[in-house]
Amino acid sequence: MQLKPINQQVVAVVGASSGIGRNAALQFANRGAKVVVAARSQPGLESLVEEIRSLGGDATAVVADVSDFEQVTKIAQTAVYTYGRLDTYDKIEGDFSNQARSWSL
């Protein structure tokens, strides 16, 4: 499988309001990806989107709790609605007890 270069991807980063998730979102944006950032903290997401945009990047935020599957779906739907697709889904947050689920848009 041939992956698109990062600068051609739409990437969703969960757990993006602080720490490693925030840094990952900034790194994706710095490399040219369109970024959908998600977390439970709206203020953290708002400041992240402002920072990405101030650096010339493209980002949108979704307040979501990944323990609620409908909110996880909302993240993907926002990416598709805003950018037309979702290429990469990056879940970086503290609770790794959630099990993967398959789903479609």
C-alpha positions in Angstrom: 0.0 0.0 0.0 1.3 3.4 -1.0 0.6 6.1 1.6 0.1 9.7 0.7 2.8 12.2 1.9 1.8 13.9 5.1 1.3 17.2 3.3 -1.5 15.6 1.3 -3.3 14.0 4.2 -6.3 14.9 6.4 -5.3 13.8 9.9 -7.6 13.5 13.0 -5.7 13.7 16.3 -7.5 12.7 19.4 -6.2 13.9 22.8 -4.9 17.0 21.1 -5.7 19.7 23.7 -2.4 19.1 25.6 0.8 17.1 25.9 1.8 14.5 23.3 -1.4 14.9 21.4 -1.0 18.6 21.0 2.6 18.2 19.9 1.5 15.5 17.4 -1.1 17.8 15.9 1.4 20.6 15.6 3.9 18.3 13.9 1.3 17.1 11.4 0.3 20.7 10.7 3.9 21.8 10.4 4.3 19.2 7.7 1.3 20.4 5.8 -1.5 18.1 6.8 -5.0 19.4 7.3 -5.7 18.6 10.9 -8.9 17.8 12.8 -8.1 18.0 16.5 -10.3 16.5 19.1 -10.4 16.3 22.9 -12.7 17.0 25.9 -11.1 20.4 26.5 -12.6 23.1 24.3 -10.2 25.9 25.5 -7.2 23.7 24.8 -8.5 22.9 21.3 -9.3 26.5 20.5 -5.8 27.7 21.4 -4.3 24.8 19.4 -6.4 25.7 16.3 -5.3 29.3 16.7 -1.7 28.3 16.9 -1.8 26.1 13.9 -3.6 28.8 11.8 -1.1 31.4 13.0 1.7 29.2 11.6 -0.2 29.0 8.2 -1.8 25.6 8.8 -5.3 24.4 8.4 -7.2 23.0 11.4 -10.6 22.5 12.9 -11.6 21.3 16.3 -14.1 18.9 17.7 -15.0 18.6 21.4 -15.4 14.9 21.9 -15.1 12.2 24.6 -13.8 9.0 22.9 -15.5 6.8 25.5 -18.7 7.7 23.6 -18.7 6.0 20.2 -21.1 8.5 18.7 -18.6 11.3 19.5 -15.8 9.3 17.9 -18.0 9.1 14.8 -18.5 12.8 15.0 -14.8 13.4 14.7 -14.6 11.4 11.4 -17.7 13.0 10.1 -16.3 16.5 10.8 -13.2 15.6 8.8 -15.2 14.3 5.9 -17.6 17.3 5.9 -14.8 19.9 6.3 -12.1 18.4 4.1 -13.8 15.7 2.0 -12.1 12.8 3.6 -10.1 11.4 6.5 -6.7 9.7 5.7 -5.2 9.1 9.2 -6.8 8.7 12.6 -4.3 9.3 15.4 -5.5 8.5 19.0 -3.1 9.9 21.5 -4.7 10.0 24.9 -4.3 8.6 28.4 -6.9 5.8 28.4 -5.8 2.9 26.3 -8.5 0.6 27.6 -10.9 1.4 24.8 -11.0 -1.4 22.3 -10.9 -0.7 18.6 -14.3 -0.8 16.8 -14.9 -0.9 13.1 -17.2 1.6 11.6 -18.1 3.4 8.4 -19.2 6.9 7.6 
